[in-house]
């Protein structure tokens, strides 16, 4: 089954704008973005050209008391 979203981060300190969110740049720490539909086509092109890469999002571990 195809993944519907991915956590993307900009490569090489690039400013990668999200045209679906009023051209606001995606954060350097990354953002969860779609990989299907109209938006997905845009982000898959950015992955292919090397502007962004897919990473696993960092999760915060809770401390047990």
Rosetta blueprint (number, residue, H / E / L):
1 X L
2 X L
3 X L
4 X L
5 X E
6 X E
7 X E
8 X E
9 X E
10 X E
11 X L
12 X L
13 X L
14 X L
15 X L
16 X L
17 X E
18 X E
19 X L
20 X L
21 X L
22 X L
23 X L
24 X E
25 X E
26 X L
27 X L
28 X L
29 X L
30 X L
31 X E
32 X E
33 X E
34 X E
35 X L
36 X L
37 X H
38 X H
39 X H
40 X H
41 X H
42 X H
43 X H
44 X H
45 X H
46 X H
47 X H
48 X H
49 X H
50 X L
51 X L
52 X E
53 X E
54 X E
55 X E
56 X L
57 X L
58 X L
59 X L
60 X L
61 X L
62 X L
63 X L
64 X L
65 X L
